[in-house]
Amino acid sequence: MFDGDSHMKEEKKMLSGIMSLEKAALERLTEERITSGSLGQEVEEMLSAAGVYWDSLNEEYFDIQAFQKETFERLRMEYASQSDA
């Protein structure tokens, strides 16, 4: 018998692990860029193709998909709370 609840928990656990790895990788890339000044044009192009960009204001790399997801979730929660009022 299929247990949807345990399947969802497994998916969340796996997604959490992936996000943790991605965060660590972005932190290492950021440290390397700050230390060396540049990762090189080829690396920047590869990162850009993968949706990873340099934020010159915060001086860190970020994943555009994760940023969009967080933004949409925040806006959804914000507007949902306004419509409940």
C-alpha positions as CSV (number, residue, x, y, z in Angstrom):
1,M,0.0,0.0,0.0
2,F,1.3,3.5,-0.9
3,D,1.8,5.8,2.0
4,G,1.6,9.3,0.6
5,D,2.5,11.0,3.9
6,S,5.8,9.1,4.3
7,H,6.6,9.7,0.6
8,M,6.1,13.4,1.1
9,K,8.4,13.4,4.1
10,E,11.1,11.5,2.1
11,E,10.8,14.1,-0.7
12,K,11.1,17.0,1.8
13,K,14.1,15.4,3.4
14,M,15.8,14.8,0.0
15,L,15.0,18.4,-1.1
16,S,16.4,19.7,2.2
17,G,19.6,17.8,1.6
18,I,19.9,19.1,-1.9
19,M,19.3,22.7,-0.8
20,S,21.9,22.3,1.9
21,L,24.5,21.1,-0.6
22,E,23.6,23.9,-3.0
23,K,23.9,26.5,-0.2
24,A,27.4,25.1,0.7
25,A,28.5,25.1,-2.9
26,L,27.3,28.7,-3.4
27,E,29.2,29.7,-0.2
28,R,32.4,28.1,-1.5
29,L,32.0,29.8,-4.8
30,T,31.4,33.2,-3.0
31,E,34.5,32.7,-0.8
32,E,36.6,31.8,-3.9
33,R,35.4,34.9,-5.8
34,I,36.1,37.2,-2.9
35,T,39.5,35.7,-2.4
36,S,40.6,35.6,-6.0
37,G,38.6,38.5,-7.4
38,S,37.2,36.4,-10.3
39,L,36.4,32.9,-11.2
40,G,37.1,33.5,-14.8
41,Q,34.9,34.1,-17.8
42,E,34.3,30.4,-18.6
43,V,33.2,29.6,-15.0
44,E,30.9,32.7,-14.9
45,E,29.3,31.6,-18.2
46,M,28.7,28.1,-16.8
47,L,27.2,29.4,-13.6
48,S,25.0,31.8,-15.6
49,A,23.8,28.9,-17.7
50,A,22.9,27.0,-14.6
51,G,21.0,30.0,-13.2
52,V,23.6,31.1,-10.7
53,Y,24.5,34.8,-10.6
54,W,26.8,37.1,-8.7
55,D,25.0,39.6,-6.5
56,S,27.3,42.6,-6.5
57,L,25.3,44.4,-3.7
58,N,25.5,41.5,-1.2
59,E,28.7,40.1,-2.8
60,E,27.5,36.6,-3.0
61,Y,26.4,34.0,-5.6
62,F,22.7,33.1,-5.6
63,D,20.5,30.7,-7.5
64,I,17.8,32.6,-9.4
65,Q,15.3,29.7,-9.1
66,A,15.7,29.5,-5.3
67,F,15.4,33.3,-5.1
68,Q,12.2,33.3,-7.2
69,K,10.7,30.5,-5.1
70,E,11.4,32.3,-1.9
71,T,10.1,35.5,-3.3
72,F,6.9,34.0,-4.6
73,E,6.3,32.1,-1.3
74,R,6.8,35.3,0.7
75,L,4.4,37.2,-1.5
76,R,1.9,34.4,-1.4
77,M,2.0,34.4,2.4
78,E,1.8,38.2,2.5
79,Y,-1.2,38.4,0.2
80,A,-2.9,35.4,1.8
81,S,-2.7,37.1,5.2
82,Q,-4.1,40.4,3.7
83,S,-7.1,38.6,2.1
84,D,-7.8,36.9,5.5
85,A,-8.1,40.2,7.2
